[in-house]
Amino acid sequence: MADTVRVNDKVITLWRPVGSRELELIAASDMRAFPPRLPEQPIIYPVLTEAYATKIARDWNAPRGGGFVTRFHVRADFLAHYEIRQAGGREFLEYWIPAEHLSAFNAAIVGQIEVVAEYR
């Protein structure tokens, strides 16, 4: 897919908008894992573009106590098992990873999760 950023044939760069509390939990993992989903959150949805993550962090998370854009790299072989979904407009592309696959998703992250933008 054209919007997917491949670092190489084995790793894909993704982004995820998070709020303050989720960022605290990510930091507690030494910036290596996303926290468990809440019961009302059946999926984790990493997004394919920084612009989409920025929109969510700025427009949705920031008014609720702070919004952050994270960037991270995931093994391409792991992501090959999931479809890219469109959430609204053409530019809003994301993977839907079921909550029960979160441990495997976290294990497929290569390196650390980075905060690339903050909105208050």
N, C-alpha and C positions, 0 to 999 in steps of 0.2 A: 504494500500500500504506500502511496506517495508521501503521506504525512508521517509515516513511521521513520524515526531517525535511527539508523543503524550505525553503531560505532564500528562494527565489523560484521562478519557473517554470523557471529556467535552471540552478540549482545545488542539489545535494543534499548535506547534511552526513552524513558517515560517520565511523566510528571504527575504529581498528585497535590491538589489543594487540600490543606488541613487547617483546622482551628488551633487555638492555643493549647487546649487540653491534649489533643492528639499529638501535637508536637512535643509536649512534655513526655508523653509515653514513648514516642520515637527516640527522644534523647536518652531516656532510661535504658534503651536497648543499645546504647553506644552508636546510635544512628544507623542501625543495621536491620531494623524490622518495623513493620507496621503493627499496631496493637490489635488485639482481638476485636472483632466487630460486636456491636451491641445487638441484642436480640431483634431489634427492629431494622437492622442493617444486614440483609441477606447476602450482599455482595460488597466487594471492594472494587472500585473502578479507577484504575490508573488511566490517565488520559494521554493522548498522542501528541499534543502540542502544548508548549509553554503558554501560548496565548489563551487557550481554553482554560488551563489551570489558573492563570492570572485572573481571568474574568470571574471565576467562581470564588477565588480567594479574596479578591477585591470587593466584589458586589454582594457576596453571600456571607462569607466568613468574617470579614473585617467588621461589619456592623454588630456582630455578635461576640466581640471580644478579641478580634485579631485574626487575620488571614495570612497564611504562609504558602508559598509555592515550593514544593520539594521536587528535586530531580534525582533520578536514580537509574541504574542500568539493570536489565533483567536478561537472563539467558534466553536467546531466541528459541531454543528447542522447547523450553517450558511454555512460552507464549503461543507456540504453534498449535497447542491444544485448545485454544480459545479464539472465538470470533471477535472481530472488531465491530462494535455496535455504534450506531448513530443515535445520539441523544438530542433530538430537536433538529437544529440546523446542520447543514452539510459539514461545517467546520467543527462540530462537536462530536469527536470520535473518542471512544474509550473501549477498554477491555472490561468485561464483566467477569470477575473472578469470584466464584461462590465462596462464602465465608468459610465453609468447611475445607477449602483448599488454601486458606491463608498461610498455614505453616509451610506448605510446599512453595507458595509464592515467595514468602520471605526467604526461604532457602535458595531460591533462584536469583535473588538480588546479588549482583556482583559489586563488591565494594560498599561504600557507605551512602546513605541517603543524605543529600545536600539541601540546605535551604538556599534558594536562589532569589527569593523576593519576600518582602514582608509588607503587609498593609494593616494600618491601625485605624 
